[in-house]
Amino acid sequence: MDRRDFLRSSLSAGAATGLLSGATLFAPVAYAAPKSPQDPDHINDAVVLAGDYMPRYNRDIIARVDQLLDQRDKTSDAYLKGGAVGDLEQRFATLLGKEDAAFMPTGTLANQVALRLLCGEHRRALVQQESHVYRDESDAITTLSNINLLPLAPGRASPSFEEVEAAVTLTEKGAYPLSVGAISLESPVRRADGAMVPYELVSKISALARSKGIGMHLDGARLLLNSGAEGFSISKYSALFDTVYVSLYKYLGAPYGAILAGTKATIAKARETRHLFGGTIYHGWEPALLALGALDGFEQRFARVRAAGDRLLEKLSAVEGFTIQRVEHGTNIHFLQIAADKQAGLKERLHKANILTQDIEAGKLELGFNETLLRRDTDYIVKAFAG
């Protein structure tokens, strides 16, 4: 058995038990992914106006891995060193404009490691109340690293500069003065319908942080979904932060994984801390390989998605009974308010046109744009909505 066959068989044996049943929520790339001959859920050619990803059957993901293996000589890693993992780390370091990057098994671990390192001996960090760190990580940063979180901007994507400044002052000027070790910003914010924290605001917060020696962390799990926004640059935005995390599974086709980027010194410590947290797994080449394949041309493809989404929203707004509600500083999520008479038969009409959506709630439909939007021209989709 040669190296490539070994990798294939190990993937089949280890991953097949968990990955080969039904359709997956993972996101292989739009091009070159083999399609299952059977398509019971009608997803292979559907326009899926929900989620960040292109849904695929798990057997197609295995076929995609096999396809990518044929394109590479060195794939395997050992305890996350070398192979596709090393290539992915270098690729992301360049993309984010950082000196180095490290593979992390989960985004939660990436956030935990970053905040632990940035805070050091300073045991307070500022976060958005609606952030993943505050709402979805079970107080792990407090339990495992003895860091207290001060939440800002309840119900909003972004804290104001004044809120951040006041929180820093409150910490420093209290009866028992403390120091803020880190400011963590999630952007885009999942719990705020994918809204970005504007560059100008982040720039002011970053300047304040650096004037006081406070570390800046970006939970940029969905950062690449802002590709195509006017004036947006991934590296320019990332430059305002000391550490940046990006997810590998939300839209880059991997079954799991994350990237944490920063200076060489910080990422060297991040790898040590990853091991302390039990995150130095034996192999990461499978998710790394899929993410590498998806990264090729991703910014250009998602810029096309954004443009197609803008065209769709503009044309739907011209249809009687439809009102567009754009998310301020939004990425790939917006809303369609639908008059009662337009709701009748809409779901059936869209299903017949192979356009899949979430359910209408209180007359409102959430529209999520992903690469499946490029499967049909805008007029086809508008016609299906308008009837």
Secondary structure as GFF3:
##gff-version 3
##sequence-region A 1 387
A	DSSP	alpha_helix	3	19	.	.	.	ID=ss1
A	DSSP	beta_strand	23	24	.	.	.	ID=ss2
A	DSSP	beta_strand	47	48	.	.	.	ID=ss3
A	DSSP	beta_strand	56	57	.	.	.	ID=ss4
A	DSSP	alpha_helix	58	69	.	.	.	ID=ss5
A	DSSP	alpha_helix	83	96	.	.	.	ID=ss6
A	DSSP	beta_strand	100	104	.	.	.	ID=ss7
A	DSSP	alpha_helix	107	119	.	.	.	ID=ss8
A	DSSP	beta_strand	124	128	.	.	.	ID=ss9
A	DSSP	alpha_helix	132	135	.	.	.	ID=ss10
A	DSSP	alpha_helix	140	145	.	.	.	ID=ss11
A	DSSP	beta_strand	148	152	.	.	.	ID=ss12
A	DSSP	alpha_helix	161	172	.	.	.	ID=ss13
A	DSSP	beta_strand	180	186	.	.	.	ID=ss14
A	DSSP	three_ten_helix	190	192	.	.	.	ID=ss15
A	DSSP	alpha_helix	199	211	.	.	.	ID=ss16
A	DSSP	beta_strand	215	219	.	.	.	ID=ss17
A	DSSP	three_ten_helix	223	226	.	.	.	ID=ss18
A	DSSP	alpha_helix	234	238	.	.	.	ID=ss19
A	DSSP	beta_strand	243	247	.	.	.	ID=ss20
A	DSSP	beta_strand	258	262	.	.	.	ID=ss21
A	DSSP	alpha_helix	264	276	.	.	.	ID=ss22
A	DSSP	alpha_helix	285	295	.	.	.	ID=ss23
A	DSSP	alpha_helix	298	317	.	.	.	ID=ss24
A	DSSP	beta_strand	322	325	.	.	.	ID=ss25
A	DSSP	beta_strand	333	338	.	.	.	ID=ss26
A	DSSP	alpha_helix	340	343	.	.	.	ID=ss27
A	DSSP	alpha_helix	346	352	.	.	.	ID=ss28
A	DSSP	beta_strand	355	356	.	.	.	ID=ss29
A	DSSP	beta_strand	364	368	.	.	.	ID=ss30
A	DSSP	three_ten_helix	371	375	.	.	.	ID=ss31
A	DSSP	alpha_helix	378	386	.	.	.	ID=ss32
###
